[in-house]
Amino acid sequence: MPATETPRHTGIAETAEILRGGGLAAFPTETVYGLGADATDGRAVARIFAAKGRPSFNPLIVHVPDTAAARRVAVFDPVAERLAAAFWPGPLTLVLPLRAGHGLSPLVTAGLDTVGLRVPAGETARALLRAVGRPVAAPSANPSGRISPTRAAHVRAGLGDAVDAVLDGGPCAVGLESTILRTEPLALLRAGGLAAEAIEDLLGRDLPRDDTPGRVQAPGQLASHYAPSVPVRLDVTTRDPDAFLLGFGPVAGDATLSAAGDPVEAAANLFDLLHAADACARATGRGRIDVAPVPETGLGRAINDRLRRAAAPRIAQA
């Protein structure tokens, strides 16, 4: 079982030392807990894939403490500069061309000539990144295809001693993975914790989506993902005694994403409640998780994206 450190200066220093030494450490961001490794160390990055059981063709997001560090590994166009200035630190990942001499392990990009970069919000995450002094590859700290972790306890339950350390920063404020955007050509690759409408307002144009079948350009594009151990059924408004119901708004459930119908609250609760629903369904012999309808607007788009992937037919994850 990995050691848990309170997010204080000494804990950050110890976690940074583990990462610099080729170890794996889970750490909190505003979105979900990330499973971090030194992005310049191929052996350390390979441990991420082994710990998660993650397909090698699925690229990893690289976390850096500031935009200056991001520019050292990727080429920024004018749109990327505007987006970084407006939304970093925050739940936005930019997919950009690799810069010559970037130093990242090829495993990080899964053979692509681009890299997904993010500056996370939250002083704990950025303090850790500054202490490491190197880019940190960090997908969500959960077994591949399973529910993303928003608490340290989720990491320990999912990955156990496959992780060398867990830096406990409490529950994640956003609770939904980052929005992923490619800037050239402009396309939304994954809806996430930053609403697409906010990006469209900044740029003054609609965001085209790139969901090219069979092509993985960024994390979270596998059809079956974020899956509990029991099937998931969406847009349910009535109770079934054989299912655990996750409510939203006027549809009350065994647990509720947001009784007020607030998508921000629902996003923050999503993975925590999916974990709880999965555990309760298994413990009580219920064979399914039902989820009430969530409007397809704002963060609701990202919530529904995660729910559709959780409900998709299961595919092999390794």
HELIX and SHEET records of a PDB file:
HELIX    1   1 HIS A    9  ARG A   20  1                                  12    
HELIX    2   2 GLY A   42  LYS A   52  1                                  11    
HELIX    3   3 THR A   67  ARG A   71  1                                   5    
HELIX    4   4 PRO A   78  PHE A   87  1                                  10    
HELIX    5   5 PRO A  106  THR A  109  1                                   4    
HELIX    6   6 GLU A  123  VAL A  132  1                                  10    
HELIX    7   7 ALA A  152  LEU A  159  1                                   8    
HELIX    8   8 GLY A  160  ALA A  162  5                                   3    
HELIX    9   9 ALA A  196  LEU A  203  1                                   8    
HELIX   10  10 PRO A  263  THR A  284  1                                  22    
HELIX   11  11 LEU A  299  ALA A  311  1                                  13    
SHEET    1   A10 ALA A   3  GLU A   5  0                                        
SHEET    2   A10 ALA A 165  LEU A 167  1                                        
SHEET    3   A10 ALA A  25  PHE A  27  1                                        
SHEET    4   A10 GLY A  34  ASP A  38 -1                                        
SHEET    5   A10 VAL A 136  ALA A 137 -1                                        
SHEET    6   A10 ILE A  61  HIS A  63 -1                                        
SHEET    7   A10 THR A 114  ARG A 118  1                                        
SHEET    8   A10 LEU A  92  PRO A  97 -1                                        
SHEET    9   A10 THR A 179  THR A 183  1                                        
SHEET   10   A10 LEU A 186  ARG A 190 -1                                        
SHEET    1   B 4 VAL A 232  ARG A 233  0                                        
SHEET    2   B 4 ARG A 288  VAL A 291  1                                        
SHEET    3   B 4 ALA A 243  GLY A 247  1                                        
SHEET    4   B 4 ALA A 255  THR A 256  1                                        
END                                                                             
